[in-house]
Amino acid sequence: MMTLFSRGDDPRSHRVRIVAAAKGLEIRVVDVDPARPPEDLIDLNPYQAVPTLVDRDLVVYEAGIICQYLDERFPAPALLPPDPAARAQARVALHRVELDWYALVPALEAADRRESQKARRLLLESVVASESLFRVRQWFLSDQFSLLDAAVAPMLWRLPRWGVELPAAALAVERYAKRVFSHPAFVASLSRDEREMRA
């Protein structure tokens, strides 16, 4: 059985847990306290970061790399398109989500009020600017649930926690969020901490 070193409140760890649930994988999840990482994680990952996946003798870290590894290692159901051009477009979109949204997470959770306010404003502007993309297809830029949904959903789930309120103009984002939050893989992926974010 694979082992995933994860944190119950971490959006990147959540992203990996969604992919594992979408694939129907049984993974042993080890909840990591960042102040006291387990010895195993210290030995396996030079950055002692989560998420970190252990599959037999292979150690993989960084959420995007883990998600793509799981999609290739367990090809059904495929979470990226079969066409190379469409796959490249999906990877570009994933890269943008990483740079424009996930890069803001440290600032969103910072103790410095000014820093977190600025990050909230930037995230809100970016989500609202993407509103038209949520109208194109049933899932995010795709006709089927994909790695893009697994990347976007954890960020949208945490908006209330970060004090980010979507305006009425982002109706397509709200509709998409309801749809993705009810997807079986998303529901199965939720940790106790994540459930409490919207309790």
C-alpha positions as CSV (number, residue, x, y, z in Angstrom):
1,M,0.0,0.0,0.0
2,M,1.2,3.5,-0.8
3,T,1.8,6.0,1.9
4,L,0.9,9.7,1.7
5,F,2.4,12.2,4.1
6,S,-0.3,14.8,4.2
7,R,-1.7,17.7,6.3
8,G,-5.4,17.8,6.9
9,D,-5.6,21.6,6.3
10,D,-3.1,21.8,3.4
11,P,-4.6,22.5,-0.1
12,R,-1.8,20.8,-1.9
13,S,-2.2,17.6,0.2
14,H,-5.9,17.9,-0.4
15,R,-5.3,18.0,-4.2
16,V,-3.4,14.7,-4.0
17,R,-6.1,13.1,-1.9
18,I,-8.8,14.1,-4.4
19,V,-6.8,12.4,-7.2
20,A,-6.3,9.2,-5.1
21,A,-10.0,9.1,-4.4
22,A,-10.9,9.7,-8.1
23,K,-8.7,6.7,-8.9
24,G,-10.2,4.6,-6.1
25,L,-6.8,4.0,-4.5
26,E,-6.2,2.7,-1.0
27,I,-3.5,4.9,0.4
28,R,-2.3,5.1,4.0
29,V,-2.5,8.8,4.9
30,V,-0.1,10.0,7.6
31,D,-1.1,13.3,9.1
32,V,2.0,15.5,9.6
33,D,2.5,18.1,12.2
34,P,4.7,20.7,10.5
35,A,6.3,21.6,13.8
36,R,7.3,18.0,14.4
37,P,7.6,16.0,11.1
38,P,7.9,12.3,11.6
39,E,11.3,10.7,11.2
40,D,10.2,8.8,8.1
41,L,9.4,12.0,6.3
42,I,12.7,13.6,7.4
43,D,14.5,10.6,5.9
44,L,12.5,10.5,2.7
45,N,12.1,14.1,1.7
46,P,15.0,16.6,2.0
47,Y,12.5,19.4,2.3
48,Q,10.4,17.5,4.9
49,A,7.4,18.9,3.0
50,V,3.9,17.6,2.4
51,P,2.5,16.1,0.3
52,T,5.0,13.3,-0.1
53,L,4.0,10.0,-1.6
54,V,5.9,6.7,-1.0
55,D,5.2,3.9,-3.5
56,R,7.4,0.9,-2.6
57,D,10.9,2.2,-3.2
58,L,9.8,5.4,-5.0
59,V,9.4,8.7,-3.2
60,V,7.6,11.5,-4.9
61,Y,7.0,15.0,-3.7
62,E,5.4,18.2,-5.0
63,A,1.6,17.9,-5.5
64,G,1.6,18.4,-9.2
65,I,4.2,15.7,-9.8
66,I,2.4,13.3,-7.4
67,C,-0.9,13.8,-9.2
68,Q,0.6,13.3,-12.6
69,Y,2.5,10.2,-11.4
70,L,-0.8,8.7,-10.0
71,D,-2.6,9.4,-13.3
72,E,0.1,7.7,-15.3
73,R,0.6,4.8,-12.8
74,F,-3.1,4.1,-12.6
75,P,-4.4,5.0,-16.0
76,A,-8.2,4.4,-15.3
77,P,-10.0,6.6,-15.1
78,A,-7.7,9.0,-17.0
79,L,-7.5,12.4,-15.5
80,L,-5.7,14.1,-18.4
81,P,-6.8,14.0,-22.1
82,P,-5.3,11.3,-24.4
83,D,-4.4,13.9,-27.1
84,P,-0.9,15.3,-26.6
85,A,-1.9,18.9,-27.5
86,A,-4.9,18.8,-25.1
87,R,-2.7,17.3,-22.4
88,A,-0.2,20.1,-22.9
89,Q,-3.0,22.7,-22.6
90,A,-4.2,21.1,-19.4
91,R,-0.7,21.2,-18.0
92,V,-0.3,24.9,-18.9
93,A,-3.6,25.6,-17.1
94,L,-2.3,23.6,-14.1
95,H,0.9,25.6,-14.1
96,R,-1.1,28.9,-14.1
97,V,-3.3,27.7,-11.2
98,E,-0.1,26.9,-9.3
99,L,1.5,30.3,-10.0
100,D,-1.6,32.4,-9.7
101,W,-3.5,30.7,-6.8
102,Y,-1.3,28.2,-4.9
103,A,1.6,30.7,-4.7
104,L,-0.6,32.9,-2.6
105,V,-1.3,30.3,0.1
106,P,1.6,31.3,2.4
107,A,0.5,34.9,2.4
108,L,-3.2,34.0,2.8
109,E,-2.3,32.2,6.0
110,A,0.3,34.7,7.2
111,A,0.0,36.4,10.5
112,D,0.8,39.8,8.9
113,R,-2.6,41.4,8.3
114,R,-1.5,43.6,5.4
115,E,0.2,40.6,3.6
116,S,-2.9,38.4,4.0
117,Q,-5.2,41.2,2.8
118,K,-3.1,41.8,-0.3
119,A,-3.1,38.0,-1.0
120,R,-6.9,37.8,-0.6
121,R,-7.4,40.7,-3.0
122,L,-5.1,39.0,-5.6
123,L,-6.8,35.7,-5.3
124,L,-10.3,37.2,-5.6
125,E,-9.2,39.2,-8.7
126,S,-7.7,36.0,-10.3
127,V,-10.8,33.9,-9.6
128,V,-13.2,36.5,-10.9
129,A,-11.0,37.0,-14.0
130,S,-11.3,33.2,-14.6
131,E,-15.1,33.3,-14.4
132,S,-15.6,32.8,-18.1
133,L,-13.5,29.6,-18.0
134,F,-15.9,28.0,-15.6
135,R,-18.8,28.5,-18.1
136,V,-17.1,26.7,-21.0
137,R,-17.6,23.1,-20.0
138,Q,-19.2,21.0,-17.2
139,W,-15.8,20.6,-15.4
140,F,-12.9,23.1,-15.4
141,L,-11.9,23.3,-19.1
142,S,-12.9,19.7,-19.6
143,D,-16.0,17.6,-20.3
144,Q,-14.9,15.1,-17.6
145,F,-13.5,15.4,-14.0
146,S,-9.7,15.9,-14.3
147,L,-6.5,16.9,-12.6
148,L,-7.6,20.5,-13.2
149,D,-10.6,20.0,-11.0
150,A,-8.5,18.3,-8.3
151,A,-6.2,21.4,-8.3
152,V,-9.0,24.1,-8.4
153,A,-11.4,22.5,-5.9
154,P,-9.2,22.8,-2.7
155,M,-8.6,26.5,-3.3
156,L,-12.3,27.2,-3.8
157,W,-13.2,25.2,-0.7
158,R,-10.9,27.4,1.4
159,L,-12.2,30.8,0.2
160,P,-14.5,31.3,3.2
161,R,-11.6,30.3,5.6
162,W,-9.4,33.0,4.0
163,G,-12.2,35.6,4.1
164,V,-12.6,35.7,0.3
165,E,-16.2,36.3,-0.7
166,L,-17.2,35.8,-4.4
167,P,-19.2,38.6,-5.9
168,A,-22.5,38.1,-7.8
169,A,-20.5,38.5,-11.0
170,A,-18.8,35.1,-10.3
171,L,-22.0,33.1,-10.6
172,A,-20.4,30.5,-12.9
173,V,-17.7,29.9,-10.3
174,E,-20.3,29.4,-7.6
175,R,-22.2,26.9,-9.7
176,Y,-19.0,25.0,-10.6
177,A,-18.0,24.9,-6.9
178,K,-21.3,23.3,-5.9
179,R,-20.8,20.7,-8.6
180,V,-17.2,19.9,-7.8
181,F,-17.9,19.8,-4.0
182,S,-20.5,17.2,-4.6
183,H,-18.2,15.0,-6.7
184,P,-17.6,11.6,-5.0
185,A,-13.8,12.0,-5.2
186,F,-14.0,15.4,-3.5
187,V,-16.4,14.2,-0.8
188,A,-14.2,11.1,-0.1
189,S,-11.0,13.2,0.1
190,L,-12.1,15.6,2.8
191,S,-10.1,15.4,6.1
192,R,-11.7,16.3,9.4
193,D,-10.1,19.8,9.3
194,E,-11.4,20.4,5.8
195,R,-15.0,19.4,6.8
196,E,-14.8,21.8,9.7
197,M,-13.8,24.7,7.3
198,R,-17.4,24.7,6.1
199,A,-19.2,23.3,9.1
